Amino acid sequence: MAHLAPNKPSSGKESAGLRYPTNGKTIYHRPLNRSKTAELSQASFAYLFSEMVSYAQRKVTGIQDLEKRLNNQGHPIGLKLLDLLLIREPPRSQARPLNIITLLHFIKINLWQHLFGRQADRLEKSSDPEAQDEYMIIDNEPLVNAFISVPKEMSQLNCAAFVAGIIEGVCDGAAFPARVTAHTVGTKDEGEMWPGKTVFLVKFQPEVLEREALIGKA
């Protein structure tokens, strides 16, 4: 019986496996739109996101259940975005975040810039000495809430729970397991500068803080 032998490279410069273009750019460097400056139509996004909220609203038992479903929709997106954003970084800065502050700055700057075309407004650590595992990412005008009309009986609903799920996915993918929730802190009272301001509360798991303490001692 004849045996099939693998083809040998014709020259020493070629090697088996994935080959990169001479300019170093792979498919992951290409923008999803036709140009890097092109933006998704807000009308298209508003329609798509409203349909996602409507789908998540089916057979829910309450506001917390609805926000949990929105969170679950965003989580797998965060897992994939972490790898995509890292591979688009220059080779010297493609390393995954190694501590909490580096990870949160990556989310505040890189993730927000990719999703919304700007950075998040603020990053803060909880001032409560008993809540050292809590950090806050603040967005004064969450885009996902701009086109959602919330009924008065569901005034506590914050559809930015979808973005909280994306953040949670990035944290989990980077091996910093956390629980992320979205909280509305702005009000519609007269004179309020940011009536829709949202705080994304990031609460890390105990093992993350234990590892952080060991790294600090080292």
N, C-alpha and C positions, 0 to 999 in steps of 0.2 A: 504494500500500500504506500502510495506517495505521501510524503509529509510536507505540509506547507510551512515554509520558513518566513519569518517576518522580514519585511523590506528593510534594508540597511540604508542609513542616511547616505546621500550622495557626496556630502562634504562634512568636514569636521566641525563646521560652524552650526550645523543643524543638530537637534537633539529631540528625542522622543518626548511626548507630553505636550502641555499647553505652550503655545508659541505666542509671544507678545509682539505687537507692531513695533516698528523701529522708533516711533515717536513716544512709546511707553504708554499710550492710551488704550484702554480696553473698552469693552461695551459698557462697563459700569461707569465710565467717565462721560458717556454721552447723555445729554439732557433728554428727558422724556418728550419735551416739546421740540419744535423745529430749531429753535435758537435758545441760547442760555437766558436771554432777556424776555422770552415769551412767557406769559402768565396764563394760568387757567381762568377761564371766564368765571366771574363771581356768580353769575346767574346759573351756570352749569353746576358749580359747586353747591350753591344754595339748594338747587333742586335735588341733587344726589344726596346731600346730607339730610334734608328733610325726609326723604324716602327711607334713609337708614334709621332715623328716629321713629318714623311711623312703623317700620318693621319691628324695631325693638320694643315698641309700645304694646304690641299684641299680647294679650293674656298676661300682663304684668299684675302683680299683687299690690304695688305701691311705687312711690317715687324711688325708694332705695333699690328696688328690684329693677326699675328702668335704668337708673344710673349704672347699676352693675352690668346690665346687658350692653350699654354703650361702652363701658370700660372693657368688657370682653371683646368687643369689636375692634377696639384700638390696640389691644395688647399684641397680637401677632404682627401688626404693622410696625410697632416699635422694635420688635425682635429683628425684623428684616432691615429696617432703616439703620440700625446700629452698624451692621456690616457694610451697607451701601455707603454710608457717610464716611466710615473709616477708610474704605478702599479708595475713595475720592480724595483723601488727604494726600499731601506729599509723602513720599516714602519715609522720610525721617520722623513724621508725626502720625504714622498709622498705628502706633501701639495703642492698645486698649487702655482706658483710664485705670489707674492703679490705686486711687484713693477717692474718697467721697467728694471732695471739693473739685477735683479734676473732672469727675463724672458730671457733677451738677453744672459746671461751667460749659462743658460740652453740650449739655441739654439746652442751657439758657442761650447759647450762641449758635452752635452748629445746627442743632435740631430745629430751633425756632426759625433760623434763617432759611432752612430748607423748606419748612412747612408754610411759613407766613411771610417770608421776605424781610424779616427784621428780627432783632433779638427780643427776648422777653424783657420786661421792664425792670424787674428787680429779682435778686436772689438773697434770701435771708435765712439765718439760723434761729431756731426757737430760743427765746430768752428765758424760758422756763428751765431751771436747773434739773428738773426731773424729766425733761423731754429732750435730752441731748441727741436723741435719734431722729428728731424732726427738723426738716428744712422746708422752706417755702419758696416756690417760684411764682412770681406775681406777673399777671398779664392784665393791663388796664382795660384793654378792649379785645377780648377773645373773638376771633373771626367766626368761630363755630356758633356763637350766640347771636351774631349780628342779624341773622335772617330767621330766627326762631321766635315765634309768638307763643309765650307760655300762658296758659289759662290761670286765672286768679287762684283757683283751688289747687294749682300745682306750682305756686310761686316759689317753693323751695327747690324746684328742679333746676339743675345746672347741666345743660347738655355738653359742657366742656368736660364732662366725665369721659367722653370719647378721647380727648387729648390726654387726660389723666391715664387712660389705658395705654396710650402710646408711650408716655413717659415710663410707666411701669414696665412695659416691654423692653425698653432700652436698659433700664436698671437690671432687670432679670438677665438679659442677654449679656450684660457686662459683668455678671456674677456679683451684683450688689442687690440681692433680693429686697424688695420694698413694697409697701402698700401705698398707692397714690390715689388721693381723692380730690375732687374739685369743689371749692366752696365760694359762694358769692358773698362778697364783703361790701360791695357798693350798694347804695340805695338810690331810689329815684326822687329823693327829696330835692326841693329847689335849692340850687347852689352847689349840688354835688358835682365835682369835676368828672369823676369816673363812675357813673351809676352802675356799670356792668362789670366792675373790676372783679377778677377771679383770682383766688389763691389756690395753687396746687400744692397740697400738703403731702410731702414725701416722708414717709415713716419707714426707716430701714429696720431690717430684722436684727435681732441681738447679735448674731454671728458676724454681721458686717462691722459692728462697733468693736467687737472683740478682736477682729483681724486688724482694724484700724489702730487699736491700742498697741498691738504687737508690732506693727510697722513703725509706729512712733517711737517705741523703745529701741528698735533696731537702728 
